[in-house]
Amino acid sequence: MATDPFEPLRAALSRSGGASSDFDLNPDTVLPPGRKLRPAGVLVPFIERNGALEVILTKRASGLKHHPGQIAFPGGKQDEGDSDVTAAALREAREEIGLPPENVDLLGTLPSHETVTGFTVTPVLGRVLAAFDPIPEPGEVDEVFRVPLAHVTDPARFRVESRRWLGQRRYYYTVPFGPYYIWGATARILRGLAERMRG
């Protein structure tokens, strides 16, 4: 009997786990009291190929004002027209990579992730039901690519690196894959998923 490659993901979603943030590895960071975080959603799309799962990621356009050239999940802030962060994630996935919402079976959400830029990001996990031709959004997305789920949920693939930012040394996770330098919030969210999948 064939095994369901999505079962480990469903099991991971059923486990409890704390929320993550860009400050996890920087415990000395002092956050302003009463800060207001803006809600956002990202879609973590999984697609099956030859019995194994792959995660669809984007490389942001190099000309963007915020996070140029970084690896990211399709997604963005919740707009007035969005009913919730899941709707925001699905809308952005359609805009950024041409993935129709009706081609996504929602699996669940991970705990929210607070970013250094003032967002509380909810990762929405979804199964891509049928193959589709990605269409990168002009001016927003330079590339759409896939990474094996096994690679980005293997704790041994993660490293902690650092750089100076606003006069301070900041530490963050990375999980490189080939030419793609996956780091920051994207890597931290994947690290959280990796921890849950290991039980």
Residue frames as a rotation matrix with the C-alpha (Angstrom) as fourth column:
MET 1
0.578 0.816 0.000 0.00
0.816 -0.578 0.000 0.00
0.000 0.000 -1.000 0.00
ALA 2
-0.131 -0.654 0.745 1.46
0.601 -0.650 -0.465 3.35
0.788 0.387 0.478 -1.05
THR 3
-0.240 -0.016 -0.971 2.26
0.910 -0.352 -0.219 5.79
-0.338 -0.936 0.099 1.71
ASP 4
0.749 0.535 0.392 0.84
0.618 -0.777 -0.121 9.30
0.240 0.333 -0.912 1.70
PRO 5
-0.262 -0.951 0.162 3.75
0.798 -0.308 -0.517 11.77
0.542 -0.007 0.840 1.39
PHE 6
-0.176 0.267 0.948 1.59
-0.217 -0.949 0.227 14.44
0.960 -0.166 0.225 3.04
GLU 7
0.630 0.498 -0.595 1.02
0.395 0.454 0.798 12.42
0.668 -0.739 0.089 6.23
PRO 8
-0.211 -0.751 -0.626 4.21
0.966 -0.064 -0.250 13.70
0.147 -0.657 0.739 7.97
LEU 9
-0.814 -0.029 0.580 3.04
0.080 -0.995 0.063 17.26
0.575 0.098 0.812 7.32
ARG 10
0.215 0.966 0.146 -0.40
-0.202 -0.102 0.974 16.57
0.955 -0.239 0.173 8.76
ALA 11
0.467 -0.116 -0.876 1.23
0.775 0.531 0.343 14.97
0.426 -0.839 0.338 11.80
ALA 12
-0.635 -0.771 -0.052 3.51
0.726 -0.572 -0.382 18.00
0.265 -0.281 0.923 12.21
LEU 13
-0.535 0.510 0.674 0.52
-0.218 -0.854 0.473 20.34
0.816 0.106 0.568 12.12
SER 14
0.518 0.783 -0.344 -1.18
0.115 0.335 0.935 18.34
0.848 -0.524 0.084 14.87
ARG 15
0.017 -0.599 -0.801 1.75
0.961 0.232 -0.153 18.92
0.277 -0.766 0.579 17.24
SER 16
0.935 0.267 -0.232 2.07
0.337 -0.875 0.349 21.95
-0.110 -0.404 -0.908 19.44
GLY 17
-0.088 -0.986 0.139 4.92
0.992 -0.100 -0.082 24.37
0.095 0.131 0.987 19.09
GLY 18
0.091 0.089 -0.992 5.74
0.547 -0.837 -0.025 27.92
-0.832 -0.541 -0.125 20.03
ALA 19
0.970 0.217 0.107 5.59
0.220 -0.609 -0.762 30.92
-0.100 0.763 -0.639 17.76
SER 20
0.060 -0.990 0.126 8.83
0.976 0.085 0.199 32.01
-0.208 0.111 0.972 16.16
SER 21
0.925 0.208 -0.320 10.33
0.155 -0.971 -0.181 35.39
-0.348 0.118 -0.930 15.46
ASP 22
0.624 -0.733 0.271 13.26
0.158 -0.221 -0.962 37.19
0.765 0.644 -0.022 13.90
PHE 23
0.261 -0.489 0.832 14.49
-0.812 -0.578 -0.085 37.70
0.522 -0.654 -0.548 17.46
ASP 24
0.962 0.207 -0.178 14.80
-0.101 0.876 0.472 34.04
0.253 -0.436 0.864 18.51
LEU 25
0.447 -0.875 -0.187 18.56
0.824 0.484 -0.295 34.01
0.349 -0.022 0.937 18.18
ASN 26
-0.484 -0.543 0.686 18.95
0.250 -0.838 -0.486 37.53
0.838 -0.064 0.541 19.53
PRO 27
0.133 0.650 -0.748 17.65
0.888 0.258 0.381 37.35
0.441 -0.715 -0.543 23.11
ASP 28
-0.514 -0.393 -0.763 19.15
0.741 -0.651 -0.164 40.73
-0.432 -0.650 0.625 24.07
THR 29
-0.726 0.302 0.618 16.87
0.340 -0.624 0.704 42.57
0.598 0.721 0.350 21.64
VAL 30
-0.703 0.531 -0.473 14.60
0.340 -0.334 -0.879 45.02
-0.625 -0.778 0.054 23.45
LEU 31
-0.545 0.602 0.584 11.26
0.711 -0.036 0.702 45.33
0.443 0.798 -0.408 21.68
PRO 32
-0.877 0.222 0.426 9.22
-0.326 -0.926 -0.189 48.49
0.353 -0.305 0.885 22.21
PRO 33
-0.754 0.656 -0.008 6.23
0.413 0.465 -0.783 47.97
-0.510 -0.594 -0.621 24.52
GLY 34
0.098 0.929 -0.356 2.82
0.072 -0.364 -0.929 48.37
-0.993 0.065 -0.102 22.93
ARG 35
-0.774 -0.425 -0.470 4.17
-0.423 -0.206 0.882 47.87
-0.472 0.882 -0.020 19.42
LYS 36
0.373 0.928 0.009 1.53
-0.506 0.211 -0.836 47.24
-0.778 0.307 0.548 16.78
LEU 37
-0.714 -0.590 0.378 2.18
-0.072 0.598 0.798 44.36
-0.697 0.542 -0.470 14.40
ARG 38
-0.091 0.662 -0.744 0.55
-0.955 -0.270 -0.123 44.21
-0.282 0.700 0.656 10.99
PRO 39
0.243 0.239 0.940 -1.01
-0.170 0.965 -0.202 40.85
-0.955 -0.111 0.275 10.01
ALA 40
-0.067 -0.300 -0.952 0.37
-0.996 -0.028 0.079 39.04
-0.051 0.953 -0.297 6.97
GLY 41
0.606 0.266 0.750 0.12
-0.269 0.955 -0.122 35.58
-0.749 -0.128 0.650 5.47
VAL 42
-0.332 -0.679 -0.655 2.50
-0.926 0.102 0.363 33.48
-0.180 0.727 -0.663 3.41
LEU 43
0.834 0.545 -0.091 1.62
-0.549 0.801 -0.239 30.34
-0.057 0.249 0.967 1.50
VAL 44
-0.354 -0.873 0.336 3.97
-0.740 0.481 0.469 27.40
-0.571 -0.083 -0.817 2.00
PRO 45
0.562 0.691 -0.454 3.00
-0.817 0.377 -0.437 25.41
-0.131 0.617 0.776 -1.12
PHE 46
-0.379 -0.618 0.689 3.91
-0.441 0.775 0.452 21.72
-0.813 -0.132 -0.566 -1.37
ILE 47
0.480 0.481 -0.733 3.78
-0.876 0.227 -0.425 19.77
-0.038 0.847 0.531 -4.59
GLU 48
0.437 -0.259 0.862 4.38
-0.172 0.916 0.363 16.08
-0.883 -0.307 0.355 -5.10
ARG 49
0.472 -0.321 -0.821 6.90
-0.863 0.021 -0.505 14.80
0.180 0.947 -0.267 -7.61
ASN 50
-0.036 -0.451 -0.892 7.84
-0.329 0.848 -0.416 11.12
0.944 0.279 -0.179 -7.94
GLY 51
0.426 0.358 -0.831 6.44
0.530 0.646 0.550 10.35
0.733 -0.674 0.085 -4.51
ALA 52
-0.380 -0.590 -0.712 8.41
0.923 -0.295 -0.248 13.09
-0.064 -0.752 0.657 -2.75
LEU 53
0.707 0.688 -0.163 7.33
0.690 -0.722 -0.053 16.57
-0.154 -0.076 -0.985 -1.71
GLU 54
-0.480 -0.788 0.386 8.87
0.822 -0.557 -0.117 19.83
0.307 0.262 0.915 -2.84
VAL 55
0.167 0.450 -0.877 8.36
0.674 -0.702 -0.231 23.35
-0.720 -0.552 -0.420 -1.49
ILE 56
0.262 -0.016 0.965 7.73
0.852 -0.466 -0.239 26.19
0.454 0.885 -0.109 -3.94
LEU 57
0.128 -0.322 -0.938 9.72
0.666 -0.673 0.322 29.34
-0.735 -0.666 0.128 -3.18
THR 58
0.855 0.126 0.504 10.35
0.472 -0.592 -0.653 32.65
0.216 0.796 -0.566 -4.89
LYS 59
-0.354 -0.898 -0.261 13.36
0.910 -0.395 0.125 34.86
-0.215 -0.193 0.957 -5.41
ARG 60
0.539 0.625 -0.565 12.25
0.535 -0.772 -0.344 38.44
-0.651 -0.117 -0.750 -4.93
ALA 61
0.722 -0.212 0.659 13.06
0.557 -0.386 -0.735 40.96
0.410 0.898 -0.161 -7.65
SER 62
-0.158 -0.927 -0.341 16.40
0.984 -0.118 -0.136 42.69
0.086 -0.357 0.930 -7.22
GLY 63
-0.647 -0.098 0.756 14.86
0.282 -0.952 0.117 46.14
0.709 0.289 0.643 -7.72
LEU 64
0.417 0.881 -0.224 12.44
0.539 -0.041 0.841 45.97
0.732 -0.471 -0.492 -4.80
LYS 65
0.170 -0.288 0.942 12.74
-0.550 -0.821 -0.152 48.48
0.818 -0.492 -0.298 -1.97
HIS 66
0.264 0.004 0.964 12.25
-0.932 0.257 0.254 45.85
-0.247 -0.966 0.071 0.75
HIS 67
0.199 -0.265 0.943 14.14
-0.235 0.922 0.308 42.54
-0.951 -0.283 0.122 0.85
PRO 68
0.561 0.002 -0.828 15.47
-0.825 -0.084 -0.560 42.69
-0.071 0.996 -0.045 -2.76
GLY 69
-0.062 -0.633 -0.772 16.76
-0.733 0.554 -0.395 39.38
0.678 0.541 -0.498 -4.10
GLN 70
-0.616 -0.184 0.766 15.78
-0.742 0.463 -0.485 37.43
-0.265 -0.867 -0.421 -0.99
ILE 71
-0.780 0.360 -0.511 14.21
0.064 0.860 0.507 33.98
0.622 0.363 -0.694 -1.00
ALA 72
-0.726 0.604 0.328 10.63
-0.620 -0.370 -0.692 34.07
-0.297 -0.706 0.643 0.22
PHE 73
-0.573 0.717 0.397 7.33
0.683 0.685 -0.253 32.26
-0.453 0.126 -0.882 0.30
PRO 74
-0.600 0.487 0.635 4.61
0.304 -0.595 0.744 33.86
0.740 0.639 0.209 -1.83
GLY 75
0.134 0.684 -0.717 2.61
0.980 0.015 0.197 36.12
0.146 -0.730 -0.668 0.45
GLY 76
-0.660 -0.330 0.675 2.21
0.270 -0.943 -0.197 39.56
0.701 0.053 0.711 1.93
LYS 77
-0.968 0.251 0.008 0.26
-0.118 -0.425 -0.897 41.78
-0.222 -0.869 0.442 4.27
GLN 78
-0.386 0.913 0.132 -3.47
0.886 0.406 -0.225 41.36
-0.259 0.030 -0.965 4.81
ASP 79
-0.950 0.115 0.291 -5.39
0.039 -0.880 0.474 43.96
0.311 0.461 0.831 2.82
GLU 80
-0.610 0.778 0.147 -8.85
-0.658 -0.395 -0.641 45.35
-0.440 -0.488 0.754 3.52
GLY 81
0.116 0.705 -0.700 -10.33
-0.959 0.263 0.106 43.05
0.259 0.659 0.706 0.90
ASP 82
-0.526 -0.377 -0.762 -8.89
-0.203 0.926 -0.318 39.92
0.826 -0.012 -0.564 2.54
SER 83
0.584 0.812 0.002 -11.15
-0.249 0.177 0.952 38.09
0.773 -0.557 0.306 4.99
ASP 84
0.901 -0.380 0.208 -8.12
-0.126 0.230 0.965 36.79
-0.415 -0.896 0.160 6.92
VAL 85
0.067 -0.972 -0.225 -4.41
-0.755 -0.197 0.625 36.02
-0.652 0.128 -0.747 6.57
THR 86
-0.280 -0.102 0.955 -5.16
0.347 0.917 0.200 32.77
-0.895 0.387 -0.221 4.72
ALA 87
0.725 0.594 0.348 -7.06
0.569 -0.232 -0.789 34.74
-0.388 0.770 -0.506 2.07
ALA 88
0.710 -0.542 -0.449 -4.11
-0.564 -0.820 0.097 37.15
-0.421 0.184 -0.888 1.88
ALA 89
-0.260 -0.859 0.440 -1.67
-0.370 0.510 0.776 34.27
-0.892 0.039 -0.451 1.34
LEU 90
-0.028 0.335 0.942 -3.80
0.700 0.679 -0.220 32.73
-0.714 0.653 -0.253 -1.42
ARG 91
0.922 0.375 -0.100 -4.31
0.216 -0.709 -0.671 36.09
-0.322 0.597 -0.735 -3.15
GLU 92
0.414 -0.844 -0.341 -0.61
-0.730 -0.532 0.429 36.86
-0.543 0.071 -0.837 -3.09
ALA 93
-0.326 -0.527 0.785 0.25
0.036 0.823 0.567 33.37
-0.945 0.213 -0.250 -4.40
ARG 94
0.488 0.552 0.676 -2.02
0.736 0.156 -0.659 34.00
-0.470 0.819 -0.330 -7.38
GLU 95
0.971 -0.085 -0.222 -0.44
-0.162 -0.920 -0.356 37.41
-0.174 0.382 -0.908 -8.00
GLU 96
0.324 -0.946 -0.004 3.19
-0.763 -0.264 0.590 36.43
-0.559 -0.188 -0.808 -7.39
ILE 97
-0.687 -0.662 0.299 3.47
-0.403 0.690 0.601 32.96
-0.605 0.292 -0.741 -8.96
GLY 98
-0.427 0.579 -0.695 0.20
-0.851 0.003 0.525 32.44
0.306 0.815 0.491 -10.85
LEU 99
-0.955 0.108 -0.276 -1.10
0.187 0.942 -0.280 29.72
0.230 -0.319 -0.919 -8.52
PRO 100
-0.252 0.936 0.244 -4.93
-0.354 -0.324 0.878 29.65
0.901 0.135 0.413 -8.60
PRO 101
-0.479 0.099 0.872 -6.51
-0.878 -0.028 -0.478 29.38
-0.023 -0.995 0.101 -5.12
GLU 102
0.591 0.800 0.103 -8.74
-0.791 0.600 -0.119 26.55
-0.157 -0.011 0.988 -6.30
ASN 103
0.501 -0.517 -0.694 -5.59
-0.193 0.715 -0.672 24.52
0.844 0.470 0.259 -7.02
VAL 104
-0.624 -0.722 0.298 -4.62
-0.411 -0.021 -0.912 24.59
0.665 -0.691 -0.283 -3.33
ASP 105
0.447 0.658 -0.605 -5.87
0.282 0.538 0.794 22.22
0.849 -0.526 0.056 -0.64
LEU 106
0.118 -0.396 0.911 -5.29
-0.724 -0.662 -0.194 23.95
0.679 -0.636 -0.365 2.69
LEU 107
-0.053 -0.258 -0.965 -3.58
0.346 0.901 -0.260 21.73
0.937 -0.348 0.041 5.26
GLY 108
0.664 0.251 -0.705 -3.37
0.746 -0.155 0.648 24.13
0.053 -0.956 -0.290 8.20
THR 109
0.660 -0.430 0.616 -1.24
-0.212 -0.893 -0.396 26.89
0.720 0.131 -0.681 9.67
LEU 110
-0.112 -0.766 -0.633 1.93
0.800 0.308 -0.515 27.15
0.590 -0.564 0.578 11.72
PRO 111
0.364 0.194 -0.911 2.29
0.804 -0.559 0.202 29.54
-0.470 -0.806 -0.360 14.66
SER 112
0.964 0.068 0.259 2.76
0.199 -0.829 -0.523 33.16
0.179 0.555 -0.812 13.65
HIS 113
0.065 -0.996 -0.052 6.22
0.998 0.065 0.006 34.59
-0.003 -0.053 0.999 13.09
GLU 114
0.840 0.184 -0.510 7.11
0.266 -0.960 0.091 38.12
-0.473 -0.213 -0.855 14.18
THR 115
0.367 -0.714 0.597 9.43
0.854 0.004 -0.520 39.94
0.369 0.701 0.611 11.79
VAL 116
-0.407 -0.645 -0.647 11.90
0.807 -0.586 0.076 42.70
-0.428 -0.491 0.759 12.46
THR 117
-0.924 0.082 0.373 9.89
0.193 -0.742 0.642 44.83
0.330 0.665 0.670 10.01
GLY 118
-0.806 0.571 0.156 6.79
-0.499 -0.514 -0.698 44.82
-0.318 -0.640 0.699 12.24
PHE 119
-0.071 0.794 -0.603 4.63
-0.810 0.307 0.500 42.04
0.583 0.524 0.621 10.78
THR 120
-0.317 0.056 0.947 3.10
-0.576 0.782 -0.239 39.00
-0.754 -0.621 -0.215 12.39
VAL 121
-0.340 0.030 -0.940 3.26
-0.911 0.239 0.337 36.44
0.235 0.971 -0.054 9.59
THR 122
0.234 0.479 0.846 1.08
-0.573 0.771 -0.278 33.34
-0.785 -0.420 0.455 9.56
PRO 123
-0.781 -0.494 -0.381 2.51
-0.606 0.454 0.654 30.47
-0.150 0.741 -0.654 7.46
VAL 124
0.341 0.931 0.129 -0.36
-0.746 0.351 -0.566 28.74
-0.572 0.097 0.814 5.63
LEU 125
-0.711 -0.611 0.347 0.52
-0.318 0.720 0.616 25.22
-0.627 0.328 -0.707 4.46
GLY 126
0.370 0.879 -0.299 -1.15
-0.676 0.034 -0.736 24.08
-0.637 0.475 0.607 1.27
ARG 127
-0.281 -0.351 0.893 -1.08
0.321 0.843 0.432 21.11
-0.904 0.408 -0.125 -1.08
VAL 128
-0.367 0.119 -0.923 -0.88
-0.822 -0.506 0.261 22.02
-0.436 0.854 0.284 -4.76
LEU 129
0.291 0.656 0.697 -3.41
-0.312 0.753 -0.579 19.66
-0.904 -0.049 0.424 -6.32
ALA 130
0.770 0.003 0.638 -2.27
0.562 0.471 -0.680 19.74
-0.303 0.882 0.361 -9.95
ALA 131
-0.320 -0.943 0.088 0.84
0.840 -0.239 0.487 20.79
-0.439 0.230 0.869 -11.82
PHE 132
0.839 0.537 -0.091 0.79
0.441 -0.767 -0.466 24.39
-0.320 0.351 -0.880 -13.02
ASP 133
0.095 -0.801 0.591 3.07
0.849 -0.245 -0.468 26.72
0.519 0.546 0.658 -14.94
PRO 134
0.130 -0.075 -0.989 4.41
0.799 -0.583 0.149 29.35
-0.588 -0.809 -0.016 -12.52
ILE 135
0.338 -0.003 0.941 4.15
0.672 -0.699 -0.243 32.93
0.659 0.715 -0.234 -13.75
PRO 136
-0.396 -0.543 -0.740 6.52
0.903 -0.376 -0.207 35.24
-0.166 -0.751 0.639 -11.81
GLU 137
0.707 0.678 -0.199 4.91
0.653 -0.735 -0.183 38.62
-0.271 -0.001 -0.963 -11.13
PRO 138
0.183 -0.675 0.715 6.85
0.717 -0.405 -0.567 41.23
0.673 0.616 0.410 -13.16
GLY 139
-0.018 -0.305 0.952 8.79
-0.273 -0.915 -0.298 43.63
0.962 -0.266 -0.066 -10.96
GLU 140
0.522 0.279 0.806 8.09
-0.841 0.012 0.540 41.56
0.141 -0.960 0.241 -7.84
VAL 141
0.605 -0.234 0.761 9.44
-0.165 0.898 0.408 38.06
-0.779 -0.372 0.505 -8.47
ASP 142
-0.038 -0.720 -0.693 12.57
-0.961 -0.163 0.222 37.20
-0.272 0.675 -0.686 -10.43
GLU 143
-0.606 -0.278 -0.746 12.25
-0.504 0.859 0.090 33.43
0.616 0.430 -0.660 -10.15
VAL 144
0.469 0.686 0.556 9.99
-0.880 0.417 0.229 30.63
-0.075 -0.597 0.799 -8.93
PHE 145
-0.323 -0.663 -0.675 11.75
-0.612 0.691 -0.386 27.41
0.722 0.288 -0.629 -7.94
ARG 146
0.791 0.597 -0.135 11.36
-0.340 0.612 0.714 24.24
0.509 -0.519 0.687 -5.89
VAL 147
-0.378 -0.854 0.357 13.33
-0.837 0.151 -0.525 22.78
0.395 -0.498 -0.772 -3.02
PRO 148
-0.237 0.286 -0.929 12.99
0.172 0.953 0.250 19.20
0.956 -0.101 -0.275 -1.74
LEU 149
0.659 0.538 0.525 11.03
-0.447 -0.281 0.849 19.17
0.605 -0.794 0.056 1.53
ALA 150
0.805 -0.387 -0.449 13.55
0.558 0.752 0.352 16.64
0.201 -0.534 0.821 2.86
HIS 151
-0.177 -0.927 0.331 16.32
0.696 -0.356 -0.624 19.23
0.696 0.120 0.708 2.44
VAL 152
-0.435 0.022 0.900 14.61
-0.277 -0.954 -0.111 22.08
0.857 -0.298 0.421 4.30
THR 153
0.682 0.600 0.418 13.31
-0.594 0.120 0.796 19.87
0.428 -0.791 0.438 7.11
ASP 154
0.515 -0.639 -0.572 16.70
0.641 0.730 -0.238 18.31
0.570 -0.244 0.785 7.88
PRO 155
0.978 -0.085 -0.192 18.09
0.086 -0.674 0.734 20.12
-0.192 -0.734 -0.651 10.95
ALA 156
0.216 -0.970 0.111 21.63
0.635 0.226 0.739 19.23
-0.742 -0.089 0.664 9.85
ARG 157
0.002 -0.167 0.986 21.21
0.957 -0.286 -0.051 21.49
0.291 0.944 0.159 6.79
PHE 158
0.849 0.409 0.336 20.64
0.299 -0.895 0.332 24.59
0.436 -0.181 -0.881 8.92
ARG 159
-0.302 -0.925 -0.232 23.38
0.861 -0.160 -0.483 26.95
0.410 -0.346 0.844 10.06
VAL 160
0.733 0.399 -0.551 23.36
0.601 -0.760 0.249 30.00
-0.319 -0.513 -0.797 12.29
GLU 161
-0.236 -0.782 0.578 25.07
0.897 -0.404 -0.181 32.98
0.374 0.476 0.796 10.69
SER 162
0.352 0.332 -0.875 25.26
0.718 -0.696 0.025 36.67
-0.600 -0.637 -0.483 11.54
ARG 163
-0.235 -0.434 0.870 25.78
0.786 -0.611 -0.093 40.14
0.572 0.662 0.484 10.16
ARG 164
-0.782 -0.045 -0.622 25.78
0.454 -0.725 -0.518 43.65
-0.427 -0.687 0.587 11.51
TRP 165
-0.248 0.788 0.564 22.43
0.715 -0.244 0.656 45.41
0.654 0.566 -0.502 11.21
LEU 166
0.610 0.464 0.642 21.66
0.043 -0.829 0.558 48.87
0.791 -0.313 -0.526 12.59
GLY 167
0.066 -0.735 0.675 24.87
-0.769 -0.468 -0.435 48.80
0.636 -0.490 -0.596 14.57
GLN 168
0.177 0.045 0.983 24.23
-0.841 0.525 0.127 45.44
-0.511 -0.850 0.131 16.21
ARG 169
-0.848 -0.437 -0.299 25.29
-0.523 0.776 0.352 41.88
0.079 0.455 -0.887 15.51
ARG 170
0.172 0.966 0.191 22.21
-0.924 0.226 -0.309 39.90
-0.342 -0.123 0.932 14.49
TYR 171
-0.847 -0.425 0.320 22.05
-0.345 0.896 0.279 36.11
-0.405 0.126 -0.906 14.27
TYR 172
0.214 0.922 -0.323 19.72
-0.901 0.058 -0.430 34.14
-0.378 0.383 0.843 11.99
TYR 173
0.121 -0.072 0.990 19.16
0.094 0.994 0.061 30.71
-0.988 0.086 0.127 10.47
THR 174
-0.108 -0.100 -0.989 20.20
-0.970 -0.209 0.127 29.79
-0.220 0.973 -0.074 6.95
VAL 175
0.144 0.099 0.985 19.43
0.036 0.994 -0.106 26.65
-0.989 0.051 0.140 4.93
PRO 176
-0.257 -0.320 -0.912 21.20
-0.805 -0.451 0.386 27.05
-0.535 0.833 -0.142 1.58
PHE 177
0.345 0.332 0.878 20.15
0.266 0.863 -0.430 24.99
-0.900 0.382 0.209 -1.42
GLY 178
0.243 -0.336 0.910 22.31
0.970 0.107 -0.219 25.08
-0.024 0.936 0.352 -4.54
PRO 179
-0.572 -0.495 0.654 22.54
0.586 -0.805 -0.096 28.70
0.574 0.328 0.751 -5.71
TYR 180
0.264 0.816 0.515 19.76
0.072 -0.549 0.833 29.79
0.962 -0.182 -0.204 -3.36
TYR 181
-0.841 -0.531 -0.103 20.67
0.203 -0.134 -0.970 31.40
0.501 -0.837 0.220 -0.04
ILE 182
0.231 0.972 -0.044 17.59
0.254 -0.017 0.967 30.80
0.939 -0.235 -0.250 2.10
TRP 183
-0.747 -0.537 -0.392 17.80
0.542 -0.151 -0.827 32.80
0.385 -0.830 0.403 5.32
GLY 184
-0.860 0.355 0.366 15.93
-0.453 -0.863 -0.225 35.07
0.236 -0.359 0.903 7.73
ALA 185
-0.235 0.873 0.427 12.22
-0.845 0.033 -0.533 34.61
-0.480 -0.486 0.730 8.31
THR 186
0.456 0.407 -0.791 11.87
-0.798 0.580 -0.162 32.03
0.393 0.706 0.590 5.52
ALA 187
-0.338 -0.669 -0.662 14.59
-0.206 0.739 -0.641 29.84
0.918 -0.080 -0.388 7.00
ARG 188
-0.872 0.016 0.489 13.22
-0.489 -0.016 -0.872 30.31
-0.006 -1.000 0.022 10.53
ILE 189
0.153 0.987 0.052 9.74
-0.955 0.161 -0.249 29.21
-0.254 -0.012 0.967 9.48
LEU 190
0.426 -0.068 -0.902 11.20
-0.507 0.809 -0.299 26.15
0.750 0.585 0.310 7.75
ARG 191
-0.703 -0.707 -0.072 13.29
-0.286 0.374 -0.882 25.41
0.651 -0.600 -0.465 10.83
GLY 192
-0.504 0.610 0.612 10.13
-0.796 -0.053 -0.603 25.45
-0.335 -0.791 0.512 12.94
LEU 193
0.564 0.696 -0.444 8.48
-0.819 0.541 -0.192 23.02
0.106 0.472 0.875 10.53
ALA 194
-0.049 -0.688 -0.724 11.56
-0.373 0.685 -0.625 20.80
0.926 0.240 -0.291 10.65
GLU 195
-0.855 -0.270 0.443 11.37
-0.490 0.142 -0.860 20.68
0.169 -0.952 -0.253 14.46
ARG 196
-0.018 0.935 0.354 7.69
-0.892 0.145 -0.429 19.74
-0.452 -0.323 0.831 14.37
MET 197
0.542 0.235 -0.806 8.25
-0.707 0.647 -0.287 17.01
0.454 0.726 0.517 11.76
ARG 198
-0.453 -0.773 -0.444 10.84
-0.283 0.597 -0.751 15.41
0.845 -0.214 -0.489 13.99
GLY 199
0.372 0.738 -0.563 8.22
0.372 0.437 0.819 15.24
0.850 -0.514 -0.112 16.73
